[in-house]
Amino acid sequence: MAVIFCVVWNAVVVLSIVWFIVSIETTIRWNNIQGVNTIESTGQLLPTILGAVSMVRVLKRLVLLALGKVSPLIISAWLNFIR
């Protein structure tokens, strides 16, 4: 039952994110807002950089989690190294 709940919960989260993105992009298109499709301005560059850094952090945690399942010694050594 817990596995089904996790799957449903993750599906709801993903669908919510997709809904928010589609609604924002549709609003931009309907209102003919110009100059938002490039990252030349600070308002577009900073979120892009923050999103990329956040993605790298998540990927690092996923790799460390996967390594921890393979060998707990590898993960403990890595955590001691980065602290």
CYANA upper distance limits for C-alpha pairs under 8 A (distance plus 0.5 A):
  1 MET  CA      5 PHE  CA      6.83
  2 ALA  CA      6 CYS  CA      6.70
  3 VAL  CA      7 VAL  CA      6.73
  4 ILE  CA      8 VAL  CA      6.62
  5 PHE  CA      9 TRP  CA      6.41
  6 CYS  CA     10 ASN  CA      6.56
  7 VAL  CA     11 ALA  CA      6.64
  8 VAL  CA     12 VAL  CA      6.69
  9 TRP  CA     13 VAL  CA      6.76
 10 ASN  CA     14 VAL  CA      6.65
 11 ALA  CA     15 LEU  CA      6.54
 12 VAL  CA     16 SER  CA      6.51
 13 VAL  CA     17 ILE  CA      6.81
 14 VAL  CA     18 VAL  CA      6.74
 15 LEU  CA     19 TRP  CA      6.52
 16 SER  CA     20 PHE  CA      6.71
 17 ILE  CA     21 ILE  CA      6.76
 18 VAL  CA     22 VAL  CA      6.57
 19 TRP  CA     23 SER  CA      6.52
 20 PHE  CA     24 ILE  CA      6.65
 21 ILE  CA     25 GLU  CA      6.60
 22 VAL  CA     26 THR  CA      6.44
 23 SER  CA     27 THR  CA      6.63
 24 ILE  CA     28 ILE  CA      6.77
 25 GLU  CA     29 ARG  CA      6.72
 26 THR  CA     30 TRP  CA      6.52
 27 THR  CA     31 ASN  CA      6.59
 28 ILE  CA     32 ASN  CA      6.63
 28 ILE  CA     33 ILE  CA      5.97
 29 ARG  CA     33 ILE  CA      7.13
 36 VAL  CA     44 GLN  CA      7.94
 38 THR  CA     44 GLN  CA      7.69
 39 ILE  CA     43 GLY  CA      8.38
 39 ILE  CA     44 GLN  CA      5.28
 39 ILE  CA     45 LEU  CA      5.47
 39 ILE  CA     48 THR  CA      8.28
 40 GLU  CA     44 GLN  CA      7.38
 40 GLU  CA     45 LEU  CA      7.08
 41 SER  CA     45 LEU  CA      6.59
 42 THR  CA     46 LEU  CA      6.34
 43 GLY  CA     47 PRO  CA      7.62
 44 GLN  CA     48 THR  CA      6.93
 45 LEU  CA     49 ILE  CA      6.73
 46 LEU  CA     50 LEU  CA      6.58
 47 PRO  CA     51 GLY  CA      6.36
 48 THR  CA     52 ALA  CA      6.66
 49 ILE  CA     53 VAL  CA      6.67
 50 LEU  CA     54 SER  CA      6.57
 51 GLY  CA     55 MET  CA      6.59
 52 ALA  CA     56 VAL  CA      6.75
 53 VAL  CA     57 ARG  CA      6.79
 54 SER  CA     58 VAL  CA      6.77
 55 MET  CA     59 LEU  CA      6.63
 56 VAL  CA     60 LYS  CA      6.57
 57 ARG  CA     61 ARG  CA      6.82
 58 VAL  CA     62 LEU  CA      6.71
 59 LEU  CA     63 VAL  CA      6.66
 60 LYS  CA     64 LEU  CA      6.66
 61 ARG  CA     65 LEU  CA      6.50
 62 LEU  CA     66 ALA  CA      6.63
 63 VAL  CA     67 LEU  CA      6.59
 64 LEU  CA     68 GLY  CA      6.49
 64 LEU  CA     75 ILE  CA      6.78
 65 LEU  CA     69 LYS  CA      6.92
 65 LEU  CA     75 ILE  CA      8.28
 66 ALA  CA     70 VAL  CA      7.00
 67 LEU  CA     71 SER  CA      6.47
 67 LEU  CA     72 PRO  CA      7.88
 67 LEU  CA     74 ILE  CA      7.28
 67 LEU  CA     75 ILE  CA      6.72
 68 GLY  CA     72 PRO  CA      5.15
 68 GLY  CA     73 LEU  CA      8.05
 68 GLY  CA     74 ILE  CA      7.17
 68 GLY  CA     75 ILE  CA      5.50
 68 GLY  CA     76 SER  CA      8.45
 71 SER  CA     75 ILE  CA      7.43
 72 PRO  CA     76 SER  CA      6.73
 73 LEU  CA     77 ALA  CA      6.55
 74 ILE  CA     78 TRP  CA      6.64
 75 ILE  CA     79 LEU  CA      6.59
 76 SER  CA     80 ASN  CA      6.65
 77 ALA  CA     81 PHE  CA      6.65
 78 TRP  CA     82 ILE  CA      6.81
 79 LEU  CA     83 ARG  CA      6.78
